Amino acid sequence: MKKSIAIITARGGSKRIPKKNIKDFCGRPMIYYAIDTALKAGVFNHVMVSTDDAEIAEIAKSFGAEVPFMRSLVTSGDLATTDDVLTEVLKEYQIRGEMFDSFCCIYPTCPLLKAERLREAMAMLSECDGVIPVVRFSYPPQRGIYVAEGRIERIYPEHYKTRSQDLKPIYHDSGQFYALRADAFLAAGTLNVPNLKAMILSEMEVQDIDTEADWELAELKFKRNQNE
């Protein structure tokens, strides 16, 4: 029987929004939503949290996640990448005698994520190495500009007069999760595996949270989604 694991990456340090991963979001610690969504998806043998922070670990366990081991010093620093963290988790499980066919890396600050999206992504792995949720840029990047000393420089001057509807849509990573085949990830050593597929999300499902303003927007979207 194939096995899969949800790996929620929740480091303790957060400089822009202190204690972001466990800060109250609409009545619950932020990380609750990632854990609850992963559990509700019903497609994972384990839902674990990778953290270096004892407080995060205890909160995560109180909501039903597993924290079988803490992060090493190497993957707890500012320079550690998501690739490093995931590799450490999978290899630690291997040492403990447990292997996985697939996994889903879930970031702890994705309260808008829906369980059905995780189920959909994991099912898509039957035809690809990895799935990344993406959202369309709300404004065409081809019409972007640089501002230097108050002066405008067009990045793509050839599109200055191109109608927005005639420009090819460009998408960006939603920053919520990555679903991958474990063998493909370990062979490549990166989330950027060869055969990636996109899952297109709406703007109401996505909100980057790096500032207090982002946080407020995420709460507004969350409350609206709850009322639908």
SEBAGU-388164 format. One record per residue: x, y, z of N, C-alpha, C, O in turn. Coordinates in steps of 0.05 Angstrom, whole numbers, padded with zeros to 5 digits, always signed. Layout:
% SEBAGU-388164
XYZXYZXYZXYZ ...
% end
This chain:
% SEBAGU-388164
+00017-00024+00000+00000+00000+00000+00018+00025+00000+00037+00027+00015 +00011+00044-00017+00027+00069-00019+00022+00086+00006+00000+00087+00017 +00044+00100+00014+00042+00117+00037+00050+00146+00031+00067+00151+00014 +00036+00164+00044+00042+00192+00040+00043+00207+00067+00031+00197+00087 +00056+00229+00067+00059+00245+00092+00056+00274+00086+00065+00284+00065 +00043+00289+00104+00041+00318+00102+00063+00329+00121+00064+00322+00144 +00080+00346+00110+00102+00358+00126+00097+00388+00128+00099+00402+00108 +00090+00397+00151+00084+00426+00156+00110+00438+00167+00119+00431+00189 +00121+00457+00152+00147+00469+00160+00142+00494+00176+00132+00514+00165 +00149+00494+00201+00143+00516+00219+00167+00524+00236+00169+00515+00259 +00184+00540+00226+00207+00549+00241+00199+00570+00262+00179+00584+00257 +00212+00571+00284+00205+00590+00305+00210+00619+00299+00194+00636+00308 +00231+00625+00285+00238+00653+00280+00221+00665+00258+00218+00654+00237 +00211+00689+00264+00196+00705+00244+00201+00734+00249+00192+00745+00269 +00216+00747+00232+00225+00774+00237+00204+00795+00230+00200+00815+00244 +00190+00791+00207+00171+00811+00199+00145+00811+00215+00135+00833+00222 +00135+00788+00222+00112+00785+00240+00120+00766+00262+00119+00742+00258 +00127+00776+00285+00136+00759+00307+00116+00737+00314+00092+00741+00316 +00127+00712+00317+00112+00688+00324+00089+00684+00304+00067+00676+00312 +00094+00690+00279+00073+00688+00259+00059+00661+00258+00034+00660+00255 +00074+00640+00261+00062+00613+00258+00042+00606+00280+00025+00589+00276 +00043+00620+00303+00024+00613+00324+00009+00638+00333-00006+00637+00353 +00011+00660+00319-00004+00684+00325-00034+00679+00320-00041+00663+00302 -00051+00692+00336-00080+00687+00333-00090+00697+00306-00085+00720+00298 -00104+00679+00292-00116+00686+00266-00145+00677+00267-00151+00653+00267 -00163+00697+00269-00192+00691+00270-00199+00671+00292-00215+00653+00289 -00185+00674+00315-00193+00658+00338-00176+00633+00344-00180+00620+00364 -00157+00627+00326-00140+00603+00330-00111+00610+00322-00107+00628+00306 -00092+00595+00333-00064+00599+00324-00062+00593+00294-00075+00574+00285 -00047+00609+00280-00045+00607+00251-00040+00578+00242-00053+00569+00223 -00022+00564+00256-00015+00537+00247-00038+00517+00248-00037+00496+00235 -00058+00523+00264-00081+00505+00267-00093+00499+00240-00101+00476+00235 -00095+00519+00223-00110+00516+00198-00095+00497+00179-00108+00481+00165 -00069+00498+00178-00054+00479+00161-00057+00451+00172-00061+00432+00156 -00055+00447+00198-00058+00421+00210-00086+00410+00205-00090+00387+00196 -00106+00426+00211-00134+00418+00208-00141+00410+00179-00154+00390+00174 -00131+00427+00160-00136+00421+00132-00123+00395+00123-00135+00380+00108 -00098+00391+00132-00084+00366+00124-00098+00342+00136-00101+00321+00122 -00107+00344+00160-00122+00321+00172-00148+00316+00158-00155+00293+00153 -00163+00337+00152-00188+00335+00138-00186+00324+00110-00204+00311+00100 -00162+00328+00098-00159+00318+00070-00161+00287+00070-00171+00276+00050 -00152+00274+00091-00156+00245+00093-00139+00229+00074-00146+00206+00068 -00117+00240+00064-00100+00226+00045-00072+00221+00055-00055+00211+00040 -00067+00228+00080-00040+00225+00091-00039+00205+00114-00056+00204+00131 -00018+00188+00113-00013+00169+00135-00004+00183+00160-00010+00175+00182 +00010+00206+00156+00020+00222+00178+00016+00251+00171+00020+00259+00148 +00010+00267+00191+00011+00297+00188+00031+00306+00210+00024+00305+00233 +00054+00314+00201+00075+00321+00220+00084+00350+00217+00081+00362+00195 +00095+00361+00238+00105+00388+00238+00135+00387+00242+00145+00375+00262 +00150+00400+00225+00179+00402+00227+00184+00430+00239+00179+00450+00226 +00195+00431+00264+00200+00456+00277+00224+00454+00295+00233+00433+00302 +00235+00478+00302+00257+00480+00320+00248+00492+00347+00264+00497+00365 +00221+00498+00348+00210+00513+00370+00192+00496+00388+00173+00484+00378 +00199+00494+00414+00184+00477+00432+00154+00486+00435+00137+00469+00437 +00150+00512+00435+00122+00522+00437+00105+00514+00413+00083+00506+00416 +00117+00517+00389+00103+00509+00365+00097+00479+00366+00075+00471+00358 +00117+00464+00374+00113+00435+00376+00090+00427+00394+00074+00410+00386 +00088+00439+00417+00066+00433+00435+00039+00441+00424+00020+00426+00427 +00038+00464+00412+00013+00474+00401+00005+00455+00378-00019+00448+00375 +00024+00448+00361+00018+00430+00338+00007+00403+00348-00012+00393+00337 +00019+00392+00368+00010+00366+00379-00018+00369+00391-00034+00350+00389 -00024+00392+00403-00051+00395+00415-00073+00395+00394-00096+00390+00400 -00066+00401+00368-00085+00402+00347-00085+00376+00330-00098+00374+00309 -00069+00356+00339-00070+00330+00326-00047+00324+00307-00047+00303+00295 -00028+00342+00305-00004+00336+00288+00016+00320+00304+00016+00320+00329 +00034+00307+00290+00056+00293+00302+00082+00310+00301+00087+00324+00281 +00097+00309+00322+00124+00321+00322+00143+00300+00333+00152+00301+00356 +00150+00280+00316+00167+00258+00325+00196+00265+00331+00210+00251+00345 +00205+00287+00320+00232+00297+00325+00233+00326+00318+00217+00337+00303 +00253+00340+00330+00257+00368+00325+00277+00372+00303+00293+00354+00296 +00277+00396+00291+00297+00402+00271+00325+00403+00282+00329+00408+00305 +00344+00397+00264+00372+00399+00272+00380+00429+00271+00365+00446+00261 +00403+00435+00282+00414+00462+00281+00418+00471+00252+00414+00495+00246 +00425+00453+00235+00431+00460+00207+00406+00470+00193+00407+00489+00178 +00383+00458+00199+00358+00466+00185+00342+00486+00201+00319+00492+00194 +00353+00496+00223+00339+00516+00239+00349+00544+00234+00336+00564+00243 +00370+00547+00219+00381+00574+00214+00368+00589+00191+00351+00578+00177 +00375+00615+00189+00363+00632+00169+00369+00624+00141+00354+00629+00122 +00391+00610+00137+00400+00602+00110+00389+00575+00101+00393+00567+00078 +00376+00561+00119+00365+00535+00112+00341+00538+00092+00325+00556+00096 +00340+00521+00072+00319+00523+00052+00298+00502+00058+00301+00484+00073 +00275+00505+00044+00254+00485+00047+00264+00458+00037+00257+00438+00049 +00280+00458+00016+00292+00433+00006+00307+00419+00028+00305+00395+00031 +00323+00435+00043+00339+00423+00065+00322+00411+00086+00327+00389+00096 +00301+00425+00093+00283+00415+00114+00269+00389+00106+00268+00370+00121 +00258+00389+00081+00244+00365+00072+00263+00341+00069+00255+00318+00076 +00287+00346+00060+00306+00324+00057+00312+00312+00085+00313+00288+00088 +00316+00330+00104+00322+00320+00132+00299+00303+00142+00303+00282+00154 +00274+00313+00138+00251+00298+00149+00249+00271+00136+00245+00251+00150 +00250+00269+00110+00247+00244+00096+00270+00224+00103+00265+00200+00107 +00294+00234+00106+00316+00217+00113+00315+00208+00142+00323+00185+00148 +00304+00225+00160+00301+00217+00188+00280+00194+00190+00283+00176+00206 +00259+00197+00174+00239+00175+00174+00251+00149+00163+00244+00128+00173 +00268+00152+00143+00281+00128+00132+00298+00114+00153+00297+00090+00155 +00312+00130+00169+00329+00119+00190+00311+00104+00210+00319+00084+00222 +00287+00114+00214+00268+00102+00233+00252+00079+00220+00234+00067+00232 +00259+00073+00195+00247+00050+00181+00221+00055+00167+00206+00037+00161 +00216+00081+00161+00191+00087+00147+00196+00103+00122+00210+00123+00122 +00185+00093+00100+00189+00105+00073+00162+00115+00063+00141+00104+00069 +00163+00136+00046+00139+00147+00035+00140+00148+00005+00162+00154-00007 +00118+00143-00008+00117+00145-00037+00113+00174-00046+00123+00182-00067 +00099+00189-00030+00094+00217-00036+00092+00233-00011+00088+00223+00011 +00094+00259-00014+00091+00277+00009+00080+00304-00001+00080+00310-00024 +00070+00319+00019+00060+00346+00013+00072+00364+00033+00068+00362+00057 +00088+00383+00024+00100+00404+00041+00079+00426+00043+00071+00438+00023 +00070+00431+00067+00050+00452+00072+00062+00474+00089+00073+00468+00111 +00059+00498+00081+00068+00521+00097+00048+00527+00119+00024+00524+00114 +00057+00535+00142+00039+00539+00165+00021+00564+00164+00003+00567+00180 +00026+00581+00144+00011+00606+00142-00007+00606+00117-00005+00623+00100 -00024+00585+00115-00042+00583+00092-00070+00577+00101-00081+00556+00095 -00083+00596+00116-00109+00591+00127-00131+00590+00106-00153+00581+00111 -00125+00598+00081-00145+00597+00060-00145+00570+00045-00162+00566+00027 -00126+00553+00051-00123+00527+00037-00147+00509+00044-00156+00508+00067 -00156+00495+00023-00179+00477+00027-00170+00448+00025-00151+00442+00009 -00183+00431+00040-00175+00402+00040-00178+00389+00013-00163+00372+00005 -00199+00398-00002-00203+00386-00028-00180+00392-00047-00174+00377-00066 -00166+00415-00043-00143+00421-00060-00120+00402-00055-00106+00394-00073 -00117+00394-00030-00096+00375-00023-00102+00348-00035-00085+00334-00045 -00128+00339-00033-00136+00314-00044-00131+00314-00075-00122+00294-00086 -00139+00336-00087-00135+00338-00116-00106+00337-00124-00098+00323-00143 -00089+00351-00109-00060+00351-00116-00048+00324-00112-00032+00315-00129 -00054+00310-00091-00042+00284-00086-00051+00264-00108-00036+00246-00115 -00076+00266-00117-00086+00249-00138-00071+00255-00165-00067+00236-00181 -00064+00280-00169-00050+00287-00194-00022+00275-00196-00011+00273-00218 -00011+00266-00173+00016+00254-00174+00018+00228-00189+00039+00218-00193 -00005+00217-00196-00005+00192-00212+00004+00198-00240+00010+00179-00255 +00005+00224-00248+00012+00230-00276+00035+00251-00277+00041+00261-00299 +00048+00257-00255+00070+00276-00255+00087+00272-00230+00081+00256-00213 +00110+00287-00229+00128+00285-00206+00120+00304-00184+00127+00299-00161 +00107+00326-00191+00101+00345-00171+00078+00364-00179+00074+00368-00203 +00065+00376-00159+00043+00394-00165+00048+00420-00148+00053+00418-00125 +00045+00442-00162+00048+00468-00148+00023+00485-00153+00015+00488-00176 +00010+00494-00132-00013+00512-00136-00004+00540-00144+00015+00551-00132 -00017+00551-00164-00009+00577-00174-00033+00595-00176-00056+00586-00177 -00028+00621-00178-00050+00641-00181-00040+00661-00202-00017+00668-00204 -00059+00670-00218-00052+00689-00239-00046+00717-00227-00059+00726-00208 -00025+00730-00238-00019+00757-00230-00044+00774-00236-00055+00773-00258 -00052+00791-00216-00076+00807-00220-00071+00829-00241-00090+00839-00253 -00046+00838-00244-00039+00857-00264-00017+00846-00282+00002+00834-00271 -00018+00849-00308+00002+00837-00326+00030+00846-00319+00036+00869-00320 +00048+00827-00312+00076+00834-00307+00090+00847-00331+00109+00862-00328 +00079+00841-00355+00091+00853-00379+00088+00883-00380+00102+00897-00396 +00071+00893-00363+00067+00922-00362+00081+00934-00338+00076+00957-00330 +00099+00919-00325+00112+00927-00301+00133+00949-00307+00143+00953-00329 +00140+00964-00285+00159+00985-00287+00179+00985-00264+00172+00974-00242 +00202+00996-00268+00221+01002-00247+00219+01031-00240+00212+01047-00258 +00224+01038-00215+00224+01067-00208+00252+01072-00195+00258+01061-00174 +00267+01088-00208+00294+01095-00198+00296+01125-00196+00295+01140-00216 +00300+01135-00171+00302+01164-00166+00278+01179-00177+00281+01201-00187 +00255+01166-00174+00230+01179-00182+00224+01177-00212+00203+01185-00221 +00242+01165-00227+00238+01163-00256+00229+01135-00263+00237+01115-00251 +00212+01133-00283+00200+01107-00292+00217+01095-00314+00224+01108-00333 +00222+01069-00311+00235+01054-00332+00218+01029-00338+00213+01013-00320 +00208+01027-00362+00191+01004-00368+00208+00979-00372+00228+00979-00386 +00199+00957-00359+00214+00932-00360+00212+00920-00388+00231+00909-00399 +00188+00921-00399+00182+00910-00426+00170+00932-00443+00146+00932-00448 +00187+00950-00452+00176+00973-00468+00161+00965-00493+00144+00980-00503 +00166+00941-00503+00152+00931-00527+00122+00926-00522+00107+00924-00540 +00115+00925-00496+00086+00920-00489+00072+00945-00480+00050+00944-00469 +00085+00968-00483+00074+00993-00474+00046+00998-00485+00028+01008-00471 +00042+00991-00510+00016+00996-00523-00001+00971-00526-00023+00972-00538 +00009+00949-00516-00006+00923-00519-00030+00923-00500-00027+00930-00476 -00053+00916-00510-00077+00915-00493-00073+00892-00472-00062+00871-00479 -00082+00896-00448-00079+00876-00427-00091+00849-00435-00079+00829-00430 -00114+00850-00449-00127+00824-00457-00111+00809-00478-00117+00786-00483 -00092+00823-00491-00076+00810-00511-00050+00798-00500-00035+00785-00515 -00044+00803-00475-00020+00793-00463-00024+00765-00452-00046+00759-00441 -00004+00748-00454-00006+00721-00445-00007+00721-00414+00009+00734-00401 -00026+00706-00402-00028+00705-00373-00003+00694-00360+00008+00674-00371 +00006+00705-00339+00029+00696-00324+00020+00690-00295+00005+00705-00283 +00030+00668-00285+00022+00659-00258+00045+00659-00239+00069+00659-00248 +00040+00659-00213+00061+00656-00193+00053+00635-00172+00030+00630-00168 +00073+00624-00159+00070+00605-00138+00052+00617-00116+00057+00639-00108 +00032+00602-00107+00014+00612-00087+00027+00612-00059+00016+00625-00041 +00049+00597-00056+00062+00596-00030+00047+00582-00009+00049+00589+00015 +00032+00561-00016+00016+00546+00003+00026+00518+00008+00030+00510+00031 +00031+00503-00014+00040+00476-00011+00053+00466-00036+00051+00478-00058 +00067+00443-00033+00079+00429-00056+00074+00400-00052+00081+00389-00031 +00062+00387-00072+00057+00358-00071+00077+00344-00089+00079+00352-00113 +00092+00325-00079+00113+00312-00096+00115+00282-00091+00107+00272-00070 +00125+00268-00111+00133+00241-00108+00159+00241-00093+00178+00256-00101 +00162+00225-00073+00186+00226-00056+00211+00218-00072+00232+00230-00068 +00209+00198-00089+00232+00189-00104+00242+00211-00123+00266+00214-00126 +00224+00226-00135+00232+00247-00153+00246+00270-00138+00265+00281-00147 +00235+00276-00115+00247+00297-00098+00275+00290-00089+00293+00306-00091 +00277+00266-00078+00303+00258-00068+00324+00255-00090+00348+00260-00085 +00316+00247-00114+00334+00245-00136+00343+00273-00146+00367+00276-00152 +00325+00292-00146+00331+00319-00155+00343+00336-00133+00359+00354-00139 +00337+00330-00108+00346+00346-00086+00333+00373-00084+00343+00391-00070 +00311+00376-00098+00297+00402-00098+00267+00398-00104+00259+00378-00116 +00252+00417-00096+00223+00417-00102+00219+00422-00132+00197+00415-00143 +00238+00433-00145+00236+00439-00174+00242+00413-00190+00262+00412-00205 +00225+00393-00186+00229+00367-00200+00223+00370-00230+00209+00390-00238 +00231+00351-00246+00228+00354-00275+00200+00357-00286+00194+00375-00302 +00181+00340-00277+00155+00339-00288+00134+00351-00269+00121+00337-00254 +00132+00378-00270+00115+00392-00252+00089+00400-00266+00088+00408-00289 +00067+00398-00251+00041+00407-00261+00030+00429-00243+00037+00431-00220 +00014+00446-00255+00003+00469-00240-00026+00463-00232-00041+00451-00247 -00033+00473-00208-00061+00474-00200-00068+00503-00197-00056+00517-00181 -00086+00512-00214-00093+00541-00215-00114+00547-00194-00136+00536-00193 -00107+00566-00176-00125+00575-00155-00136+00603-00161-00125+00618-00177 -00158+00610-00148-00169+00637-00151-00156+00655-00131-00143+00646-00111 -00158+00681-00135-00146+00701-00116-00159+00699-00089-00146+00707-00069 -00183+00690-00087-00196+00688-00060-00186+00664-00044-00192+00662-00020 -00170+00647-00057-00158+00624-00043-00130+00629-00034-00117+00613-00021 -00119+00652-00041-00091+00658-00038-00086+00685-00025-00099+00704-00032 -00067+00686-00006-00059+00712+00005-00031+00708+00018-00028+00694+00037 -00011+00721+00006+00015+00721+00018+00014+00737+00044+00001+00758+00045 +00027+00727+00065+00025+00740+00091+00053+00747+00101+00066+00731+00114 +00062+00771+00095+00088+00781+00103+00087+00806+00119+00106+00814+00133 +00064+00820+00118+00061+00845+00132+00034+00845+00148+00018+00828+00144 +00031+00865+00165+00006+00867+00180-00018+00872+00161-00040+00862+00165 -00013+00887+00139-00034+00891+00119-00042+00865+00106-00065+00860+00101 -00022+00849+00099-00027+00822+00087-00045+00806+00106-00063+00792+00098 -00038+00808+00132-00053+00792+00152-00082+00800+00152-00100+00783+00153 -00087+00826+00152-00115+00836+00152-00130+00827+00127-00153+00820+00128 -00116+00828+00104-00129+00819+00079-00136+00789+00081-00157+00780+00072 -00117+00773+00092-00122+00744+00095-00146+00739+00112-00162+00721+00107 -00149+00755+00134-00172+00751+00152-00198+00758+00137-00218+00744+00141 -00198+00779+00121-00222+00787+00106-00230+00765+00087-00253+00758+00084 -00210+00754+00072-00216+00732+00053-00226+00707+00068-00245+00694+00059 -00213+00701+00090-00221+00678+00106-00250+00680+00115-00266+00661+00112 -00257+00703+00126-00285+00707+00135-00305+00706+00113-00327+00695+00116 -00297+00717+00090-00316+00715+00067-00319+00687+00057-00341+00678+00051 -00297+00672+00056-00298+00644+00047-00315+00627+00066-00329+00609+00058 -00313+00634+00092-00329+00619+00112-00359+00623+00109-00375+00606+00116 -00366+00646+00098-00394+00653+00095-00406+00644+00069-00431+00646+00065 -00390+00633+00051-00400+00625+00025-00415+00598+00028-00425+00588+00008 
% end
